[in-house]
Amino acid sequence: MSPMRLPTVLAVLLPLLVAPVWGDAVDVAMISAQHKERIPGLALLVMRNQKVERVGTYGLANVEHGVPVKRVTMFQSGSLGKQFTAVAVLLLAERGVLRLDDRIDKYLPAGPPGWEEITIRHLLNHTSGIKDSEDGGVFDLRHEYSDEEIVRVAQSYPLDFPVGSQWKYNNMGYILAGIIVTRVTGMFYGDFLAKEIFVPLGMKTARVISDSDIVPNRAAGYVRTPTGIRNQEFASAALNATADGSLYLSLDDWGAWIAALDRGALLSGQSYDALWARDQKEQGPDFMHGFGWDRVSVGGHPTLEFDGSWQGFRSGIERDPENRITVVVLANLAEASADKIAREIYSLVTGFRDAASVK
């Protein structure tokens, strides 16, 4: 059978895209982006000082079944999930279970020469030098890895640079941080997130990805091809549950999470500083990155942001830390520019124009 052709997909999408009467610039921007990039479904959340200011849902969560996006639709987080792993580690540090500057060989098997210098902090701020898990050929996406196998794979490659000397975005560091959470708590890191973060904050549907579980309101992820969109590629259950961002969250889950950030829940002020303050290499200038957040300037205003991508999903978050305004955009297309869309909506709701990154 031939794959669904793009005209067929658009025929399904078009009634959902044009039927409503849109009344403001935010809706115009969202729908324009959806049309331009041919994104099946988009979800938007705008928060201001713990309150939901706006929810927007556009298009389809599942093209095959014609299911529209709703505020309860479950989108994959991609790397936006890294902030939850970082918070889990910071919680454990506050409780004295571990320290950010502990060497990772305190919790993981000893690695090759050079690895003895790597600390948990290096994992979280992308200065470990460990080979990134998304570099070609590191993982076989169909293999069901144990935690022990993942560690062995990570240790089988030479470091990209001496520990702490450079910054390079690194998913493997967060995967290993999640394994450390599992080791020190005696429970799977995803269960720790549920027990210590999701449930206490009222994130009622947030969870680690599972292809076998029944997940109500699960969106499908898509990739664009020359002949139209296709379903996302397969990844094993093990690689779909790692701590570099393998989460499902709805807009309601994101709302509960952002409200917690606004009121400073769970963590001390010092830990929040570590989460989103600029960090530094051991030699040389600071870099504009905390633990799962980038520091940028939008229209001359300090802004926190991040984006994510995994299995046919893209996500973007922008946050004005001074006025506690946050924008989240979720998309179910691998090629969607969710980060750029989030930046555009952020500029509209804050009035911060001439967006320019200073990473």
LINNOR-V663710 format. One record per residue. N is the residue number from 0. SS is DSSP state (@ for helix, = for strand, . for the rest). D_LAST is the distance of its C-alpha to the last C-alpha in Angstrom with 1 decimal. Layout:
N_SS_D_LAST ; N_SS_D_LAST
//
This chain:
0_._46.5 ; 1_._43.9 ; 2_._40.4 ; 3_._39.9 ; 4_._39.3 ; 5_@_36.6 ; 6_@_39.3 ; 7_@_40.8 ; 8_@_37.5 ; 9_@_37.0 ; 10_@_40.6 ; 11_@_39.8 ; 12_@_36.6 ; 13_@_37.9 ; 14_@_40.1 ; 15_@_37.4 ; 16_@_35.0 ; 17_@_37.5 ; 18_._40.0 ; 19_._38.4 ; 20_._38.3 ; 21_._34.8 ; 22_._34.7 ; 23_._31.3 ; 24_@_28.0 ; 25_@_26.2 ; 26_@_28.9 ; 27_@_28.9 ; 28_@_25.2 ; 29_@_25.6 ; 30_@_28.8 ; 31_@_27.6 ; 32_@_24.6 ; 33_@_27.1 ; 34_@_29.6 ; 35_@_27.2 ; 36_@_25.7 ; 37_._29.0 ; 38_._27.6 ; 39_._30.6 ; 40_=_29.3 ; 41_=_26.7 ; 42_=_26.5 ; 43_=_24.8 ; 44_=_24.6 ; 45_=_23.9 ; 46_=_24.4 ; 47_=_24.9 ; 48_._25.9 ; 49_._27.4 ; 50_=_29.2 ; 51_=_28.9 ; 52_=_28.6 ; 53_=_28.5 ; 54_=_29.1 ; 55_=_29.2 ; 56_=_30.5 ; 57_=_30.9 ; 58_=_32.8 ; 59_=_33.8 ; 60_=_32.9 ; 61_=_35.4 ; 62_._36.6 ; 63_._39.6 ; 64_._41.1 ; 65_._39.9 ; 66_=_38.3 ; 67_=_36.2 ; 68_._32.9 ; 69_._33.7 ; 70_._31.9 ; 71_._33.3 ; 72_._32.1 ; 73_=_30.4 ; 74_=_27.1 ; 75_=_25.4 ; 76_._22.2 ; 77_@_20.3 ; 78_@_17.4 ; 79_@_17.5 ; 80_@_20.4 ; 81_@_18.4 ; 82_@_18.2 ; 83_@_22.0 ; 84_@_22.4 ; 85_@_20.3 ; 86_@_22.5 ; 87_@_25.5 ; 88_@_24.7 ; 89_@_24.1 ; 90_@_27.4 ; 91_@_29.2 ; 92_@_27.8 ; 93_@_29.1 ; 94_._32.4 ; 95_._32.7 ; 96_._32.8 ; 97_._30.0 ; 98_._27.5 ; 99_._23.8 ; 100_._24.8 ; 101_._27.7 ; 102_=_27.9 ; 103_@_27.7 ; 104_@_31.1 ; 105_@_32.6 ; 106_._32.2 ; 107_._32.0 ; 108_._34.2 ; 109_._33.6 ; 110_._31.5 ; 111_._31.8 ; 112_._31.3 ; 113_._27.9 ; 114_@_27.5 ; 115_@_29.4 ; 116_@_26.4 ; 117_._24.1 ; 118_=_23.7 ; 119_@_22.9 ; 120_@_19.8 ; 121_@_18.6 ; 122_@_19.3 ; 123_@_17.2 ; 124_._14.1 ; 125_._14.1 ; 126_._15.4 ; 127_._19.0 ; 128_._19.2 ; 129_._21.4 ; 130_._21.9 ; 131_._20.0 ; 132_._22.6 ; 133_._21.4 ; 134_._22.0 ; 135_._25.2 ; 136_._28.4 ; 137_._27.3 ; 138_._29.0 ; 139_._32.0 ; 140_._31.1 ; 141_._34.8 ; 142_._35.6 ; 143_._36.0 ; 144_._34.4 ; 145_._35.4 ; 146_@_33.0 ; 147_@_34.8 ; 148_@_34.3 ; 149_@_30.5 ; 150_@_30.3 ; 151_@_32.6 ; 152_@_30.5 ; 153_@_27.3 ; 154_@_29.3 ; 155_._30.9 ; 156_._27.9 ; 157_._26.9 ; 158_._23.7 ; 159_._20.9 ; 160_._20.3 ; 161_._21.8 ; 162_._20.9 ; 163_._18.1 ; 164_._17.3 ; 165_._14.2 ; 166_._11.5 ; 167_._12.4 ; 168_._12.4 ; 169_._16.1 ; 170_@_18.5 ; 171_@_21.4 ; 172_@_20.2 ; 173_@_20.5 ; 174_@_23.8 ; 175_@_25.1 ; 176_@_24.1 ; 177_@_26.1 ; 178_@_29.0 ; 179_@_29.0 ; 180_@_29.2 ; 181_@_32.2 ; 182_@_33.8 ; 183_@_33.7 ; 184_@_34.7 ; 185_._37.3 ; 186_._36.0 ; 187_._33.7 ; 188_@_30.2 ; 189_@_30.5 ; 190_@_33.7 ; 191_@_32.0 ; 192_@_29.4 ; 193_@_32.3 ; 194_@_34.4 ; 195_@_32.0 ; 196_@_29.3 ; 197_@_30.5 ; 198_@_34.1 ; 199_@_33.7 ; 200_@_31.2 ; 201_._33.3 ; 202_._31.1 ; 203_._34.3 ; 204_._33.3 ; 205_._30.0 ; 206_=_30.7 ; 207_=_29.9 ; 208_._30.5 ; 209_._34.1 ; 210_._35.8 ; 211_._39.2 ; 212_._39.1 ; 213_._40.1 ; 214_._37.0 ; 215_._38.0 ; 216_._35.9 ; 217_=_33.9 ; 218_._32.0 ; 219_._32.2 ; 220_._29.2 ; 221_=_29.5 ; 222_=_28.4 ; 223_=_29.1 ; 224_=_31.5 ; 225_._33.5 ; 226_._36.3 ; 227_=_34.6 ; 228_=_32.8 ; 229_=_33.8 ; 230_=_33.3 ; 231_._30.5 ; 232_._31.2 ; 233_._32.9 ; 234_._31.3 ; 235_._33.6 ; 236_._34.0 ; 237_._32.6 ; 238_._29.3 ; 239_._29.2 ; 240_._29.2 ; 241_._26.6 ; 242_._24.1 ; 243_._20.9 ; 244_._21.5 ; 245_._25.1 ; 246_=_26.1 ; 247_=_27.9 ; 248_=_27.3 ; 249_._28.8 ; 250_@_27.6 ; 251_@_30.1 ; 252_@_28.5 ; 253_@_25.0 ; 254_@_26.8 ; 255_@_28.3 ; 256_@_25.2 ; 257_@_23.2 ; 258_@_26.3 ; 259_@_26.3 ; 260_@_22.7 ; 261_@_23.8 ; 262_@_26.8 ; 263_._25.4 ; 264_._27.7 ; 265_._28.2 ; 266_._26.0 ; 267_._26.3 ; 268_@_23.9 ; 269_@_22.9 ; 270_@_22.1 ; 271_@_20.0 ; 272_@_18.0 ; 273_@_17.5 ; 274_@_16.5 ; 275_@_13.6 ; 276_._13.0 ; 277_._10.4 ; 278_=_12.1 ; 279_=_12.9 ; 280_._14.3 ; 281_._18.0 ; 282_._17.6 ; 283_._15.0 ; 284_._12.1 ; 285_=_10.4 ; 286_=_7.3 ; 287_._5.5 ; 288_=_8.0 ; 289_._11.7 ; 290_._14.4 ; 291_._13.8 ; 292_._11.3 ; 293_=_7.5 ; 294_=_7.0 ; 295_=_6.0 ; 296_=_8.6 ; 297_=_11.4 ; 298_._14.1 ; 299_._13.3 ; 300_=_13.6 ; 301_=_11.6 ; 302_=_11.2 ; 303_=_11.0 ; 304_=_10.7 ; 305_=_11.6 ; 306_=_13.7 ; 307_=_16.7 ; 308_=_19.2 ; 309_=_22.6 ; 310_._26.2 ; 311_._26.1 ; 312_=_23.9 ; 313_=_20.4 ; 314_=_18.8 ; 315_=_16.1 ; 316_=_15.6 ; 317_=_14.2 ; 318_=_15.4 ; 319_=_16.1 ; 320_._16.9 ; 321_._19.2 ; 322_._21.4 ; 323_._21.1 ; 324_=_20.6 ; 325_=_19.3 ; 326_=_19.4 ; 327_=_20.0 ; 328_=_20.8 ; 329_=_22.6 ; 330_=_24.0 ; 331_._26.5 ; 332_=_25.6 ; 333_._23.5 ; 334_._22.4 ; 335_._21.6 ; 336_._18.2 ; 337_@_18.2 ; 338_@_14.5 ; 339_@_15.1 ; 340_@_18.4 ; 341_@_17.1 ; 342_@_14.7 ; 343_@_17.8 ; 344_@_20.1 ; 345_@_17.8 ; 346_@_18.0 ; 347_@_21.7 ; 348_@_22.5 ; 349_@_20.5 ; 350_._21.0 ; 351_._17.4 ; 352_._17.3 ; 353_._15.5 ; 354_=_12.4 ; 355_=_9.3 ; 356_._5.7 ; 357_._3.8 ; 358_._0.0
//
